[in-house]
């Protein structure tokens, strides 16, 4: 089996990934997952959010994924700045996951309200 040679971008990404500590690696993987979800178009996008229950023990990354599934109708690129800021506050500054998830839920809900009632 032939092995594909990594492109310069892939080598650079791997080098950067290896230079990160575990929490930063987790954040990079979450961000990459977020970008992939944003790229995948939904064939039918519901107008109403799907009510997915919040687990009692949920990570910030899992919360972002849950909220992205709850609100597939939102343009996730518009949420990127706020979600990445909150994720950074949790991973890099040690903010409590529960508080960050509460704020993430508020951010998604606010963006949904703006979606439903544009100004």
C-alpha angles and dihedrals in degrees: 000000000000118000116224114235112239116246121237089257092052092048091049092048091049091049091050092045092052090051092058125090118239098268091049091047089053090051092049091051091048090050091049090050090049091053092049091051089050091053095051108086117216112231092216118019115200119227093218125059118253109241106234114178118241111240116232091237108038130154121226090247092052089048092054090050092047092049091047088055091044092053106033091151092068124095098245092199087069089055095048099091096049096042094048091048091053092044090051091049089055100042102034103028099034098240113172113269093224092055092046091049090050089054092046090054090051092049093051092045091050092049089049090053089050088049092052095042110028115190 
